[in-house]
Structures are given as C-alpha cells and as structure tokens.
Amino acid sequence: MQHKGDGAAIVQRMKATPAQDDAYGTTKIREDGLALTPSYLFQVKAPGEKKYNWDYYKEIVATPAEQAYKPLAEGGSPLIRS
C-alpha cells in the first residue's frame, strides 16, 4: 500500500471544503469535526392533513446550521487545542 499524503493535511482540507449532503444540502465541517447542519422541529400531522403516502410530518421551525450548535468560542470541545 502506498502512502498518499499527510493525514493531518487531509483532515484540514476536509474541514475547509464544504460537503454536499443529500438530506441537508451544503454542509460545513467545523474545526472540531462537527458537521454543521440545520436542525428541524417537526409535528406529526393529523390524519386529515395527510395529502399523499408518506406525508406524516409538518415542519414547525428550522434553525440554521450556524445557530443550531454551540459556538466554538464558548469552548468545551476537547478536539480544539489552544
């Protein structure tokens, strides 16, 4: 097996490159390795609200990815070295 590069450099490149997620769209990987995705609150629909098969949930609120997670500046991640 041939060595393809420096692992730390590969991880840094992954964190710098937005990923395209099928469920959430463009996703950024933060310095601590957390993938930032929006968060959603759904409510189960009443039987009369269902319009087609698999139509079970109603979106109540969507929180943007930047607001859905604790900011790095507040600390707490053991993966961030000062």
RODO-2510 file (C-alpha; in nm, 4 decimals, decimal comma):
residues 82
     n   res          X          Y          Z
     1     m     0,0000     0,0000     0,0000
     2     q     0,1380     0,3362    -0,0999
     3     h     0,1303     0,6408     0,1301
     4     k    -0,0922     0,9047    -0,0316
     5     g    -0,0186     1,2035     0,1918
     6     d    -0,0154     1,3566     0,5331
     7     g    -0,3255     1,2640     0,7376
     8     a    -0,3374     1,5982     0,9208
     9     a    -0,3262     1,7860     0,5888
    10     i    -0,6092     1,5702     0,4532
    11     v    -0,8252     1,6412     0,7589
    12     q    -0,7581     2,0159     0,7264
    13     r    -0,8626     2,0039     0,3603
    14     m    -1,1828     1,8150     0,4506
    15     k    -1,2693     2,0820     0,7080
    16     a    -1,2036     2,3600     0,4558
    17     t    -1,4156     2,2026     0,1805
    18     p    -1,7962     2,2176     0,2090
    19     a    -1,9641     1,8798     0,1637
    20     q    -2,2830     1,8216    -0,0317
    21     d    -2,5271     1,6249     0,1852
    22     d    -2,8378     1,4645     0,0294
    23     a    -3,0524     1,5480     0,3315
    24     y    -2,9216     1,8914     0,4340
    25     g    -2,7555     2,0402     0,1260
    26     t    -2,4205     2,2136     0,1665
    27     t    -2,2605     2,1133     0,4961
    28     k    -1,9521     2,2644     0,6579
    29     i    -1,7231     2,0613     0,8838
    30     r    -1,6146     2,2761     1,1764
    31     e    -1,2623     2,2796     1,3270
    32     d    -1,3706     2,0356     1,5999
    33     g    -1,5015     1,7894     1,3380
    34     l    -1,8723     1,8644     1,3864
    35     a    -2,0722     1,8722     1,0631
    36     l    -2,2904     2,1838     1,0780
    37     t    -2,6399     2,1057     0,9538
    38     p    -2,9694     2,2845     1,0080
    39     s    -3,1941     2,1492     1,2841
    40     y    -3,5668     2,0970     1,2375
    41     l    -3,8679     2,0607     1,4650
    42     f    -4,1498     1,8584     1,3100
    43     q    -4,5023     1,7790     1,4251
    44     v    -4,6896     1,4631     1,3287
    45     k    -4,9811     1,5559     1,1033
    46     a    -5,3383     1,4776     1,1962
    47     p    -5,4902     1,2079     0,9704
    48     g    -5,6954     1,4689     0,7801
    49     e    -5,3853     1,6770     0,6961
    50     k    -5,2116     1,3949     0,5085
    51     k    -5,2222     1,4593     0,1318
    52     y    -5,0266     1,1593    -0,0033
    53     n    -4,8377     0,8473     0,1122
    54     w    -4,5503     0,9214     0,3495
    55     d    -4,6882     1,2708     0,4226
    56     y    -4,6665     1,2357     0,8011
    57     y    -4,4816     1,5429     0,9281
    58     k    -4,5265     1,9195     0,9271
    59     e    -4,2212     2,1424     0,9717
    60     i    -4,2727     2,3757     1,2667
    61     v    -3,9376     2,5571     1,2724
    62     a    -3,5991     2,5323     1,1009
    63     t    -3,2860     2,6545     1,2791
    64     p    -2,9950     2,7498     1,0506
    65     a    -2,6761     2,5481     1,0982
    66     e    -2,4850     2,8490     1,2305
    67     q    -2,7384     2,8867     1,5148
    68     a    -2,8117     2,5193     1,5838
    69     y    -2,4851     2,4357     1,7629
    70     k    -2,2814     2,5814     2,0475
    71     p    -2,0252     2,8291     1,9101
    72     l    -1,6590     2,7256     1,9213
    73     a    -1,5824     3,0486     2,1066
    74     e    -1,7792     2,9147     2,4063
    75     g    -1,5323     2,6262     2,4341
    76     g    -1,5939     2,2769     2,5586
    77     s    -1,4569     2,0743     2,2686
    78     p    -1,1598     1,8530     2,3604
    79     l    -1,0686     1,8400     1,9896
    80     i    -0,9675     2,2081     1,9761
    81     r    -0,6211     2,2861     2,1019
    82     s    -0,5427     2,6369     2,2201
***
